[in-house]
Amino acid sequence: MPVPTTCHQIPLPTGGTLNVHEAGQGPALVCLHGFPLDHRMWLGQLRGLSPHHRVIAPDLRGFGQSLGSEPVGSLDDFAHDLTTMLDVLELQEPVVLCGLSMGGYIAFRFAALMPQRLRGLIFCDTRAAADTDDARDNRHRMVAIVRKGGVATVADAMHSKLFAGETFERQPDVVENTRSIMVASSADAVAAALLAMAARTDSTALLPSLSCPSLWLCGSEDVITPPDEMQHAASLAPQSAFVEIKDAGHMAPLEQPLAVNDAITTFMASLK
Ligand code: MLT
């Protein structure tokens, strides 16, 4: 069933526009997608949470329909785009920022740069640590492949690790739709995001000083950012809660939207 959303085209200072979908009214929840995806990974949240929240899901710069801007040079560029978006949408009150994996890396940077604009943070299937040397080398290899026209190679390398076994078996449409979003991503955006993720700093030291409550969600079968690692990171943050989502892998909000929406609803209600 299609989700009725309002779509904004927000001009960026770096040229081009940010394509932003939103639905509902109420406390604002901004959802940042993973790599290399777009706002459509949050359709279950736009649908399920919009009766009581204003759910806002941008296509990050270069992804989905957010086209025409110069590629990001760092994760901070994505964070600054979000500030532009909040200003244009007249969201001067602090918001809850929710990011999955790469979206979580961006949320860490936003929390470091603009903590006053946050009333809560939701980290889904992500990690606070920087890349290991091996992971960084692998991203550089991937950039070379992408620049030779190989976005599908990157998508295929990731795809088999994204979902729980149960999702592959019972939700083949979710698996296939995700792959088709990935392979349609722009090579320039994919290469820029790979380099930005490879260069990201370790956010672990930020965790004890987070100034707002945080919710940490992780699929029980996430092999990319495993539950033990996320639970440990959550334990370093003040006012934090960790929830493991059963029968989900790295794409928990897509695989188990009801369980994820329940956890987010409880968290949103707990905020002052
Ligand atoms: C993602 O889902 O955004 C990716 O797994 C992030 C990454 O490559 O580190």
Boltz pocket constraint, residues with backbone or C-beta under 6 A from the ligand:
constraints:
  - pocket:
      binder: B
      contacts: [[A, 33], [A, 34], [A, 35], [A, 36], [A, 100], [A, 101], [A, 102], [A, 103], [A, 125], [A, 197], [A, 224], [A, 250]]
      max_distance: 6.0
